[in-house]
Each structure stands twice: as C-alpha cells, then as structure tokens.
Amino acid sequence: MFASLVLLWVFIWIAILHFKSRRPKNFPPGPLNVPLLGSIFHLSLENPLKDFEKLRKSYGDVYSIFLGREPAVVINGVKAMKEAMVTKAADFAGRPQGLFVNELVDGKGVIMADYGSKWREQRRFGLTTLRNFGLGKNSMEERIHDEIKHIISTLEKNIGKTMSPRVMFHNAASNIICQVLFARRYTYDDELIKLFVGIFNEVSKIINGPWATLYDSFPIIRNLPLPFQKAFKKMENLSRRMVSEHRETRVPGEPRDFLDCYLDELEKVIYSVSCYTKSSFSEEELIIYLLNLHFAGTDTTSNTLLTGFLYLMNYPHIQGNTTPPCLVYVIFVMQAVIHEVQRMTNIVPLSIFHRTTKDTELMAYSIGTIVIPNLSSVLFEEGHGEFVRPGAFIKLPFICGQEDGVLRLAVWVGSCIHKLYVCNPHTHNNF
Ligand code: HEM
C-alpha cells in the first residue's frame, strides 16, 4: 500500500514537472526539455557555440532552450536581432536575475542591473562622468597615447627576443581604465596591476566555463561552497581597497577620477535625501560598479588588440610596406580595420543576456523571458552589407587589388604604434 502511494506520488510529481516544462502556446520551438535538467544534453558545458549553430539549423532564427527550468529564447541573424534590439529595444532591455553572473555581483553595479530606475540612475551617472573624463586636459585619447609609449618601450626591450603580448595588452588596457577610475597608472611589473589582471583572467574563465552552465541549470548546487566564490571575493576586496584609499586622500568637491565623483555624489545623496526618496547610490554599489567598468574594459579591449596583433604575426611579409596617401584615407582605413578586427575577434559571442520587460512578440512568436542574443550569428552572417560578408572586406577598392587587404590595413594599425616588425617565432624562418 505504502509503495503504491509513493509510486503514485512520484507519477503525479513527474506529470506536474512535465506539464510545467512544456513550451507555452506560440513560444519559439526548440529541443526536448527534460524536466529539471532543461536543455543541458543539447549544450556542451565547455563551448556551447557550435550547439547554438546546430539548433539554429534545426529550429530557425528564433528558438528556445531551457536553462534548468527557466525558458530562454535564442536570437540569431541580423533580421531577428534588429527587430529585438533596435525596433523593440525597450521590450528587450531587461536583464535576467538569479543567474550565475547575478550571483557574482549580488544584483549591484550597472551591467547586470535590471531595467528600471536604479539602472537608469547609475547608468546616467556613469555616462556623464565618463564623458567628463574624456574631455579636456585629461582626455581619454591622451591617456591612450601615453599608454602606447609604454607598449612601444616594452616591445623595444624585447627586440630580437620572443615575448607573449597577452600580459602586456591586458596591463595596457587595464591601466587606461585605472587612470579613469582611480587616477593611477601602474608600471607593468607592479604587484597590484598583476593581481587585478590575474584575477580578471581567472573570473573570466569561470564565467565562460562549465560552472556558469551548471549553476544556471541546477539551482540545487547553489548553496554549496563552490570554488568560484573565492576568486570573486578576491576581486571585490581589491575594489574595496581602492575605495578606502580614496576616502582617506580625497578632497570633497575636487574629484580626481570616477571613484571620487561617485563619493561626491554619495555625499550629496546622504545630505539631501528625504525619507520619501530612496537613492540607488551606495558604497556597495560603487564597489561593484568599479569592478564592472574595470573588468568590462580590460578583457574586451586587450583581446581585441591581441587579435589585431595575430594578423600582423601571421602575415609578417606585408609589414612595413605601406605608404598611406593622405590623413583622411588613414582615418577611413583605420576605422575599417577596427571594425573588421572586432568582427573577427567576436569578443562577447552571446553578448550579455537580456530579458523582456513585458510580454512581447518577435518574428511572430510570443515571448516573455530570458533572451540570449547570439552575436556570433550576426558577425558571420553572409549577405548583409560589405562588413558582415566574410571575405568582402579584403576586396574593398581602396586595397588596390591586394588579396591580403585586411592584413595590410592591420599593418597600418601596427605602423601607427611603431616601425616594429612582429612575427611568430614558430613559423618565421629568419628569426
Ligand atoms: C572591444 C571592446 C568592447 C566590446 C566588444 C564590448 C562589448 C559589449 C557588449 C556586447 C555588451 C552588451 C550589450 C547589451 O547588453 O546588449 C557590453 C556592455 C557593456 N560594456 Fe562593453 N565592450 C567593450 C568595451 C567596453 C569598455 C572599454 C567598457 C568600459 C570602460 C565597457 C563597459 C560596458 C558596460 C558598463 C556595459 C553594460 C551596459 C548596460 O547594461 O547598460 N565595455 N559591452
């Protein structure tokens, strides 16, 4: 009797789960959803990008998967992406909550904040402050030019030797952001910058690795003492340290950097807030905001630069052969190079997940859920203008018939840095 009751209970439970995990009416199609486990068997834990492409072939540009019990819609291709992110931008402007990345930042900062008054307030402050630091004497351009001098000097010290540019570019990108955030530049052998860059690399691997997929798919593991928590605490402590150092040395009303501006704003809020208004500014928000900007600015920029460098290294024969005809030409070409390198680098292939802010429609499907913008599918889609037609870029007329045009353009990026010759020691005979 008892065994029958247990069996009946299990049967009812499975039936409920099965019913709950069915796709709602007019929801985008997708692979089989296993109750509790979702679409985990269709996605590789290490690198799900190829699986996303396979699913696109089976189900079309807009399809759905399940992250555990949570449905998510994957958007592919220029047409669907434009409808969601441009035409219906406000409907798709939210951020999902309760995922791995939210856990890391505890809902604070700007990148993972949901669409709403807090996000708007923090984002407005960030944009105004960063714009102010991009003008006048302390301009961003000036900082970048200064940093390039240090890159050149590092390269010069290594003439005739082999070196890995990875750490150098991470240090350089991090340093430019450090100057905006903390009004500080660090030498490349400084322990603090090494610590920042090392932890960013570690956290980046964790975010893009199997832990994130497991965490999102199996809520049951969330309360365990998981290894990633230690890495993130280390990163948070570094940010906390910068805030307390600034508190000790700042002069109120005379901000040196982003951090000082935020502390000034925080003070204004403390003195002016009435019991009826609730401000979103707080020291805890600041700590995560600093990490958001530092992290977002370091990994993205340095990996893009690394890809540009890879072009130079793999095609050394075209280095130093170019004589640009005029400045306008150089600017035009430079912009084209940056776009092409960014396209090929594909830094954030699945962007940062979005969420619909209300029930809406996309390509005639009804959607009200997590949204995964598959940026890779857009960057490599054929037939939507010259820059997203693979191979088209190298045939542009200003290349003068050179088939390795994109590389030649990349060389100009290189030659703007310096008249240095970079090559891959494994493939270069004369090295
Ligand atoms: C090659 C360089 C970069 C690439 C490829 C890149 C890419 C992206 C992408 C794909 C997003 C998601 C947009 C969306 O939600 O639809 C994003 C958001 C963001 N990025 Fe970047 N990024 C780069 C550089 C930077 C830098 C230098 C900073 C700051 C110093 C930065 C700060 C941010 C912030 C704060 C957001 C969140 C915006 C919001 O939710 O309101 N990024 N980035």
Residues whose N, C-alpha, C, O or C-beta is under 5 A from the ligand:
A	BS01	HEM	V110 I111 L293 A296 G297 T300 T301 T304 I347 V348 S351 I352
